[in-house]
Amino acid sequence: MNKTGKKIASLFLSAAIAAASFVCVWADAKFSDVPESYWAAEHIRNASDAGIIYGYTDGSFKPKNNVNRQEALAMIYRVLRGASLLKTEDDLSANYTDVLDRYAFSNNGLRTSAAYFFENSVLEEADLQAPEGAKSAAPRELIAVWASKAIGYEISPLSVLKYNDTASIEAPYIPYVDALYRYGIMIGGTDGNFSPKNGVVRAEMAAIAVRLLKAAPDTVLVPDTKASAVVTVSGNISLVNTSRRTMAVVTPDGTKTLHIKSGSPILLDGESADISALSSYVGSDVVFSCVIGCADSVAVQTGPTVLSGTVSEVRNLSDCSAVTITLKNGANAAYIYEAGSTEGSLPSAGDSVDFISDGALLLEIR
């Protein structure tokens, strides 16, 4: 077994030991209704062995049953525990008695996980406002929000989704759905849809939980390579929805839906702009780009642009450098510098520079 495999195995073992105090059915993960040929059999076995999701006392797993909100939160909590990512294992439920009672959380274990997520700004009361409160089915988009926040994935100011039904995803949830897609945790169905309002069945939740747990050892909260840090999309804008902050962009790989996170500044050819300004560019070819983990701004360029500013930070990634520049208008923009790709040497923090960029790529520094 290689080093990564041993690390993952160790995570599963520690999670299983931690879960041993629960009264449940999960030993050996031999469930009467989960044949080896079932698509999620391995996920169910691994999630069960890790103490994340349990079977029933009659020996069944009920893989097609919907997961409700309190159950989904508890499973994500157990992933954090298994990955040693919990900030505290103290039971904080006494601090949230009123809200836990209001939404009918069932028992101490479920209340503990919900209280932890309230305490750490993962869970909001609005997330539970459904006919049956905590016992209402957990929609896919909400699970994406909880999982992204719980693990601490770096959220991109520019989201790029290929789902056919992106318009059905609540706009504030899009950056979290994007993060789960980027990390390969939730990738949608074979029909090209994300189905954001649909519930998640126990088999699917087992798969999500296992992917979260397996990814945890290698999780980089701030992307450290060009491939993971840079988001760039070139194409023709076909539609702008100002209220949702989304754009349909026709690219050589097909039409993609882009979303600019609320609060992220837009720099249109280096000048601060509102989302409504992009409506004037419907039918035009543009480049959208950002560098995740640096400036929170999104650059929208109609072509290579000459700009001026002061370097505020240079961050070394494993294969290039990320340069954050405060432009003359006060906005911060981030670019990627690759050795040999520009004319001019890499600047230092505090340097005043004139530069040419194409999207997030620095072409020339003066």
ZAMI-365861 format. One record per residue (C-alpha): residue number from 1; residue in three letters; x, z, y. Coordinates in Angstrom, 2 decimals, padded with zeros to 5 digits, always signed. Last residue first. Layout:
<rs>
  seq  type     east       up    north
  NUM   Ala        X        Z        Y
...
</rs>
This chain:
<rs>
  seq  type     east       up    north
  366   Arg  +007.52  -017.02  +047.18
  365   Ile  +005.80  -016.85  +043.80
  364   Glu  +004.60  -019.93  +041.88
  363   Leu  +002.21  -020.64  +039.04
  362   Leu  +000.75  -017.16  +038.46
  361   Leu  -001.94  -017.39  +035.78
  360   Ala  -005.24  -015.53  +036.16
  359   Gly  -007.12  -018.61  +037.38
  358   Asp  -004.57  -021.07  +038.65
  357   Ser  -002.34  -019.20  +041.02
  356   Ile  -000.06  -020.04  +043.90
  355   Phe  +001.84  -017.28  +045.65
  354   Asp  +002.91  -015.88  +048.99
  353   Val  +004.43  -012.44  +048.59
  352   Ser  +005.01  -009.13  +050.33
  351   Asp  +006.90  -006.82  +047.96
  350   Gly  +005.69  -003.22  +047.65
  349   Ala  +005.74  -003.14  +043.84
  348   Ser  +008.38  -005.53  +042.56
  347   Pro  +008.35  -009.31  +042.34
  346   Leu  +009.08  -011.43  +039.23
  345   Ser  +011.42  -014.25  +040.19
  344   Gly  +010.43  -017.58  +041.69
  343   Glu  +009.00  -020.77  +040.27
  342   Thr  +006.66  -019.79  +037.49
  341   Ser  +006.27  -020.20  +033.74
  340   Gly  +009.82  -019.25  +032.77
  339   Ala  +008.94  -015.66  +032.04
  338   Glu  +005.18  -015.29  +031.98
  337   Tyr  +003.36  -013.73  +034.93
  336   Ile  -000.30  -012.84  +034.51
  335   Tyr  -002.48  -012.15  +037.52
  334   Ala  -004.53  -009.29  +038.93
  333   Ala  -006.46  -009.27  +042.21
  332   Asn  -007.06  -006.36  +044.57
  331   Ala  -009.16  -006.93  +047.69
  330   Gly  -007.86  -005.85  +051.10
  329   Asn  -008.50  -009.16  +052.93
  328   Lys  -004.77  -009.84  +052.96
  327   Leu  -004.67  -009.66  +049.17
  326   Thr  -003.57  -006.58  +047.26
  325   Ile  -001.65  -007.94  +044.28
  324   Thr  -001.68  -006.67  +040.70
  323   Val  +000.96  -008.28  +038.48
  322   Ala  +000.52  -008.20  +034.71
  321   Ser  +003.75  -008.98  +032.87
  320   Cys  +004.35  -010.94  +029.65
  319   Asp  +004.67  -010.52  +025.87
  318   Ser  +004.39  -006.77  +025.25
  317   Leu  +002.71  -006.11  +028.57
  316   Asn  +004.75  -004.87  +031.48
  315   Arg  +002.68  -003.64  +034.41
  314   Val  +003.64  -004.61  +037.95
  313   Glu  +001.66  -002.80  +040.62
  312   Ser  +000.71  -003.03  +044.31
  311   Val  +002.29  -006.39  +045.17
  310   Thr  +001.37  -007.25  +048.76
  309   Gly  -000.64  -010.31  +049.74
  308   Ser  -000.77  -014.02  +050.36
  307   Leu  -002.68  -016.84  +048.66
  306   Val  -002.21  -020.54  +047.87
  305   Thr  -004.94  -021.74  +045.47
  304   Pro  -004.90  -023.92  +042.36
  303   Gly  -008.45  -025.23  +041.87
  302   Thr  -012.10  -024.28  +042.35
  301   Gln  -011.27  -020.66  +041.65
  300   Val  -013.37  -017.65  +040.67
  299   Ala  -011.32  -014.49  +040.27
  298   Val  -013.07  -011.43  +038.85
  297   Ser  -012.05  -008.03  +040.24
  296   Asp  -011.52  -004.78  +038.34
  295   Ala  -007.77  -004.94  +038.93
  294   Cys  -005.67  -004.08  +035.89
  293   Gly  -007.06  -003.03  +032.50
  292   Ile  -008.53  -006.41  +031.64
  291   Val  -006.98  -009.33  +033.56
  290   Cys  -009.68  -011.54  +035.03
  289   Ser  -010.69  -015.20  +035.08
  288   Phe  -013.36  -017.75  +035.97
  287   Val  -012.17  -021.32  +036.56
  286   Val  -014.43  -023.84  +038.30
  285   Asp  -015.95  -027.29  +037.82
  284   Ser  -018.99  -027.83  +040.03
  283   Gly  -022.60  -028.56  +039.08
  282   Val  -023.81  -025.22  +040.40
  281   Tyr  -021.21  -024.23  +043.00
  280   Ser  -023.61  -023.19  +045.77
  279   Ser  -025.16  -020.65  +043.39
  278   Leu  -021.75  -018.98  +043.23
  277   Ala  -022.28  -017.55  +046.72
  276   Ser  -025.18  -015.47  +045.35
  275   Ile  -022.71  -013.37  +043.35
  274   Asp  -021.23  -012.17  +046.62
  273   Ala  -017.83  -013.26  +047.85
  272   Ser  -014.44  -011.82  +048.78
  271   Glu  -011.94  -014.57  +049.48
  270   Gly  -009.14  -015.58  +047.12
  269   Asp  -010.66  -018.91  +046.05
  268   Leu  -013.87  -016.95  +045.35
  267   Leu  -012.84  -013.35  +044.69
  266   Ile  -015.74  -011.43  +043.14
  265   Pro  -015.55  -007.63  +043.23
  264   Ser  -016.66  -005.73  +040.10
  263   Gly  -019.41  -003.23  +040.96
  262   Ser  -021.88  -004.61  +038.44
  261   Lys  -019.98  -006.43  +035.72
  260   Ile  -019.69  -010.18  +036.06
  259   His  -021.45  -011.90  +033.15
  258   Leu  -020.59  -015.25  +031.62
  257   Thr  -022.88  -017.13  +029.22
  256   Lys  -021.15  -019.93  +027.35
  255   Thr  -022.15  -023.56  +026.85
  254   Gly  -020.07  -025.52  +024.35
  253   Asp  -016.42  -025.54  +023.33
  252   Pro  -015.45  -028.12  +025.99
  251   Thr  -017.07  -025.77  +028.51
  250   Val  -020.52  -025.70  +030.16
  249   Val  -020.91  -022.47  +032.09
  248   Ala  -024.15  -020.50  +032.26
  247   Met  -023.72  -017.75  +034.82
  246   Thr  -024.80  -014.11  +034.81
  245   Arg  -025.04  -011.45  +037.51
  244   Arg  -028.47  -010.41  +036.18
  243   Ser  -030.15  -010.58  +039.60
  242   Thr  -028.01  -013.55  +040.70
  241   Asn  -028.81  -015.79  +037.75
  240   Val  -026.50  -018.79  +038.16
  239   Leu  -026.95  -021.99  +036.14
  238   Ser  -024.98  -025.11  +035.15
  237   Ile  -021.49  -024.07  +036.25
  236   Asn  -018.98  -026.59  +034.91
  235   Gly  -016.05  -025.30  +032.92
  234   Ser  -012.95  -023.16  +032.64
  233   Val  -013.09  -019.67  +031.13
  232   Thr  -010.26  -017.17  +031.29
  231   Val  -010.13  -013.59  +030.03
  230   Val  -006.62  -012.14  +029.90
  229   Ala  -005.78  -008.77  +028.39
  228   Ser  -006.03  -009.27  +024.62
  227   Ala  -004.21  -012.59  +024.40
  226   Lys  -001.72  -011.62  +027.10
  225   Thr  -000.80  -008.49  +025.20
  224   Asp  -001.19  -004.79  +025.96
  223   Pro  -004.95  -004.26  +026.30
  222   Val  -005.74  -000.82  +027.80
  221   Leu  -007.57  +001.41  +025.32
  220   Val  -005.49  +000.08  +022.46
  219   Thr  -007.24  +000.83  +019.17
  218   Asp  -004.87  +000.41  +016.24
  217   Pro  -005.75  +003.60  +014.39
  216   Ala  -009.47  +003.24  +015.35
  215   Ala  -010.02  -000.27  +013.99
  214   Lys  -010.72  +000.95  +010.45
  213   Leu  -013.14  +003.59  +011.69
  212   Leu  -015.07  +001.22  +013.93
  211   Arg  -015.22  -001.43  +011.18
  210   Val  -016.47  +001.17  +008.71
  209   Ala  -019.16  +002.36  +011.11
  208   Ile  -020.43  -001.15  +011.83
  207   Ala  -020.62  -001.98  +008.11
  206   Ala  -022.48  +001.26  +007.34
  205   Met  -024.84  +000.55  +010.22
  204   Glu  -025.63  -002.85  +008.73
  203   Ala  -026.49  -001.31  +005.35
  202   Arg  -028.60  +001.39  +007.03
  201   Val  -030.70  -001.13  +008.95
  200   Val  -030.19  -001.84  +012.65
  199   Gly  -033.25  -002.31  +014.85
  198   Asn  -033.92  -005.46  +016.77
  197   Lys  -033.91  -005.45  +020.57
  196   Pro  -030.46  -007.04  +020.89
  195   Ser  -031.01  -009.89  +018.41
  194   Phe  -027.36  -011.02  +018.70
  193   Asn  -028.21  -014.62  +017.89
  192   Gly  -026.07  -017.46  +016.53
  191   Asp  -028.21  -017.87  +013.39
  190   Thr  -025.41  -016.40  +011.25
  189   Gly  -026.02  -013.10  +012.98
  188   Gly  -024.14  -011.21  +015.65
  187   Ile  -020.50  -010.18  +015.90
  186   Met  -020.61  -006.39  +016.04
  185   Ile  -017.26  -004.64  +015.37
  184   Gly  -014.88  -007.58  +015.87
  183   Tyr  -012.99  -005.96  +018.75
  182   Arg  -013.98  -008.70  +021.19
  181   Tyr  -017.60  -008.59  +019.98
  180   Leu  -017.85  -004.82  +020.45
  179   Ala  -016.38  -005.22  +023.95
  178   Asp  -018.85  -007.99  +024.84
  177   Val  -021.80  -005.87  +023.71
  176   Tyr  -020.43  -003.16  +026.01
  175   Pro  -020.08  -005.55  +028.97
  174   Ile  -023.64  -006.89  +028.33
  173   Tyr  -025.40  -003.50  +028.39
  172   Pro  -025.98  -003.43  +032.17
  171   Ala  -027.73  -006.85  +031.88
  170   Glu  -030.19  -005.84  +029.13
  169   Ile  -029.66  -008.41  +026.38
  168   Ser  -032.47  -010.96  +026.07
  167   Ala  -030.66  -013.61  +028.14
  166   Thr  -027.81  -013.43  +025.59
  165   Asp  -030.19  -014.98  +023.04
  164   Asn  -028.15  -017.98  +021.92
  163   Tyr  -025.07  -015.78  +021.64
  162   Lys  -021.80  -017.19  +022.97
  161   Leu  -020.87  -014.26  +025.20
  160   Val  -018.09  -014.00  +027.81
  159   Ser  -017.88  -010.79  +029.80
  158   Leu  -015.88  -010.53  +033.04
  157   Pro  -015.15  -007.05  +034.41
  156   Ser  -013.87  -006.24  +030.91
  155   Ile  -014.57  -002.80  +029.48
  154   Glu  -011.65  -000.96  +027.88
  153   Tyr  -012.91  +000.55  +024.65
  152   Gly  -013.33  +004.30  +024.77
  151   Ile  -014.44  +004.93  +021.18
  150   Ala  -017.59  +006.70  +022.32
  149   Lys  -018.33  +004.32  +025.18
  148   Ser  -018.10  +001.21  +023.01
  147   Ala  -020.05  +002.80  +020.14
  146   Trp  -022.83  +004.06  +022.40
  145   Val  -023.26  +000.76  +024.25
  144   Ala  -023.18  -001.32  +021.05
  143   Ile  -025.73  +001.02  +019.44
  142   Leu  -027.95  +000.43  +022.48
  141   Glu  -027.74  -003.35  +022.09
  140   Arg  -028.59  -003.18  +018.39
  139   Pro  -031.79  -001.21  +018.92
  138   Ala  -032.02  +002.33  +017.45
  137   Ala  -035.40  +002.91  +015.81
  136   Ser  -037.35  +005.79  +017.32
  135   Lys  -036.70  +009.26  +015.87
  134   Ala  -034.81  +010.45  +018.94
  133   Gly  -037.88  +009.81  +021.09
  132   Glu  -040.83  +008.63  +019.03
  131   Pro  -042.43  +006.37  +021.64
  130   Ala  -039.10  +005.55  +023.36
  129   Gln  -037.22  +007.24  +026.19
  128   Leu  -034.12  +008.23  +024.25
  127   Asp  -031.60  +005.99  +025.99
  126   Ala  -033.03  +007.08  +029.37
  125   Glu  -031.67  +010.58  +028.67
  124   Glu  -028.17  +009.18  +028.72
  123   Leu  -025.65  +009.24  +025.89
  122   Val  -021.96  +008.41  +026.20
  121   Ser  -021.31  +010.59  +029.24
  120   Asn  -019.05  +013.07  +027.38
  119   Glu  -021.39  +016.08  +027.46
  118   Phe  -024.41  +013.97  +026.50
  117   Phe  -022.38  +012.56  +023.60
  116   Tyr  -021.42  +016.01  +022.35
  115   Ala  -025.02  +017.18  +022.70
  114   Ala  -026.21  +014.24  +020.57
  113   Ser  -023.66  +015.04  +017.85
  112   Thr  -024.59  +018.71  +017.75
  111   Arg  -028.34  +018.02  +017.77
  110   Leu  -028.06  +015.80  +014.70
  109   Gly  -026.11  +018.44  +012.81
  108   Asn  -028.42  +021.26  +013.93
  107   Asn  -031.67  +019.61  +012.95
  106   Ser  -034.43  +017.24  +013.99
  105   Phe  -033.95  +016.01  +017.54
  104   Ala  -037.42  +015.90  +019.07
  103   Tyr  -036.89  +014.12  +022.38
  102   Arg  -037.96  +017.03  +024.56
  101   Asp  -036.28  +019.55  +022.25
  100   Leu  -032.89  +017.88  +022.69
   99   Val  -033.51  +017.61  +026.45
   98   Asp  -034.34  +021.30  +026.82
   97   Thr  -031.66  +022.62  +024.45
   96   Tyr  -028.79  +020.77  +026.12
   95   Asn  -026.23  +023.54  +026.69
   94   Ala  -027.13  +025.19  +023.38
   93   Ser  -026.22  +021.90  +021.69
   92   Leu  -022.54  +022.19  +022.59
   91   Asp  -021.29  +022.87  +019.07
   90   Asp  -017.52  +022.90  +019.42
   89   Glu  -015.69  +020.06  +017.66
   88   Thr  -013.93  +019.03  +020.84
   87   Lys  -012.44  +015.84  +022.27
   86   Leu  -013.32  +014.03  +019.06
   85   Leu  -010.95  +011.14  +018.36
   84   Ser  -009.53  +012.37  +015.06
   83   Ala  -010.55  +009.08  +013.38
   82   Gly  -012.84  +010.88  +010.90
   81   Arg  -014.33  +012.95  +013.71
   80   Leu  -014.89  +009.88  +015.86
   79   Val  -016.56  +008.08  +012.95
   78   Arg  -018.68  +011.19  +012.32
   77   Tyr  -019.92  +011.04  +015.92
   76   Ile  -020.83  +007.36  +015.46
   75   Met  -022.88  +008.36  +012.41
   74   Ala  -024.62  +011.19  +014.27
   73   Leu  -025.53  +008.89  +017.15
   72   Ala  -027.02  +006.34  +014.77
   71   Glu  -029.04  +009.05  +013.01
   70   Gln  -030.48  +010.41  +016.26
   69   Arg  -031.44  +006.93  +017.36
   68   Asn  -033.15  +005.80  +014.16
   67   Val  -031.55  +003.71  +011.44
   66   Asn  -033.97  +001.24  +009.86
   65   Asn  -034.34  +001.24  +006.08
   64   Lys  -032.92  -001.81  +004.30
   63   Pro  -030.03  +000.02  +002.59
   62   Lys  -032.26  +002.66  +000.96
   61   Phe  -029.32  +004.65  -000.45
   60   Ser  -030.79  +005.93  -003.71
   59   Gly  -029.64  +008.79  -005.94
   58   Asp  -032.89  +010.78  -005.71
   57   Thr  -031.21  +013.22  -003.35
   56   Tyr  -030.72  +010.50  -000.77
   55   Gly  -027.53  +008.76  +000.32
   54   Tyr  -025.22  +009.65  +003.16
   53   Ile  -023.53  +007.91  +006.06
   52   Ile  -020.25  +008.92  +007.71
   51   Gly  -018.74  +011.10  +004.99
   50   Ala  -015.74  +008.81  +004.49
   49   Asp  -016.77  +008.12  +000.89
   48   Ser  -020.21  +007.10  +002.17
   47   Ala  -018.83  +004.73  +004.77
   46   Asn  -016.46  +003.22  +002.19
   45   Arg  -019.16  +002.79  -000.47
   44   Ile  -021.66  +001.38  +002.02
   43   His  -019.11  -001.08  +003.37
   42   Glu  -018.17  -002.14  -000.16
   41   Ala  -021.79  -002.69  -001.18
   40   Ala  -022.74  -004.52  +002.04
   39   Trp  -023.36  -007.97  +000.55
   38   Tyr  -024.95  -006.58  -002.64
   37   Ser  -023.15  -007.82  -005.78
   36   Glu  -021.96  -004.32  -006.68
   35   Pro  -025.60  -003.21  -006.89
   34   Val  -026.91  -000.84  -004.20
   33   Asp  -030.33  +000.56  -005.24
   32   Ser  -029.16  +003.22  -007.71
   31   Phe  -026.34  +004.39  -005.47
   30   Lys  -022.92  +005.16  -006.86
   29   Ala  -020.98  +006.19  -003.72
   28   Asp  -018.38  +008.16  -005.71
   27   Ala  -019.81  +011.38  -004.24
   26   Trp  -022.31  +010.52  -001.51
   25   Val  -025.43  +012.60  -001.94
   24   Cys  -025.77  +015.26  +000.73
   23   Val  -025.46  +018.94  +001.57
   22   Phe  -022.81  +018.83  +004.27
   21   Ser  -019.72  +021.08  +003.96
   20   Ala  -017.70  +018.22  +002.48
   19   Ala  -017.85  +016.22  +005.70
   18   Ala  -014.42  +017.29  +006.94
   17   Ile  -012.91  +016.46  +003.53
   16   Ala  -014.48  +013.00  +003.60
   15   Ala  -013.28  +012.34  +007.13
   14   Ser  -009.75  +013.37  +006.17
   13   Leu  -009.81  +011.06  +003.16
   12   Phe  -011.16  +008.07  +005.10
   11   Leu  -008.56  +008.54  +007.81
   10   Ser  -005.78  +008.84  +005.22
    9   Ala  -006.88  +005.61  +003.59
    8   Ile  -006.74  +003.90  +006.99
    7   Lys  -003.23  +005.18  +007.60
    6   Lys  -002.11  +004.21  +004.11
    5   Gly  -003.45  +000.70  +004.62
    4   Thr  -001.66  +000.39  +007.95
    3   Lys  +001.66  +001.46  +006.37
    2   Asn  +001.36  -000.93  +003.43
    1   Met  +000.00  +000.00  +000.00
</rs>
